[in-house]
């Protein structure tokens, strides 16, 4: 049970795997031969019908997924519209805040300007009145200092006589 090579050298090769291979080839040949029956054909046709039904189901599922994708696209567009609207509202609020700040600042500035321009004439008149009175008081004190020596010393001390 050994095989020899063509050059005459004897090599020991087991043929056991070849025997096992031939043993399995027998049933395989029977399976591969024209043992195709009517029942096998019916099973293949039924399988083909089932596959077509499964393909139709997959097509329906694909259509539904496409519909869902379209819905998601619509929802995304709606979100984008809402985002744009929110951005517009925020911009509008910034504009309103700027206008309010400008109005407040101008009102405060006008109030300060108005107070100063209204009070200034009164300040000038009061100064004139006070200076006139002070001059009159100093003149009267000088007249009195002519007769009173103590008062004359006081006025000289403050350089008023």
NORKA-V253683 format. One record per pair of residues at least 12 apart in sequence whose ideal C-beta (glycine too) atoms are under 10 Angstrom apart, sorted by the first residue. I is the first residue (numbers start at 1). J is the second residue. Records with the same first field share a line. If there is no record, write none. Layout:
I = J / J
This chain:
1 = 13 / 14 / 15 / 16 / 19
2 = 14 / 15
3 = 15 / 18
137 = 160
138 = 155 / 158 / 160 / 161
141 = 154 / 155 / 160 / 161
142 = 155 / 160 / 161
145 = 160 / 161
146 = 161
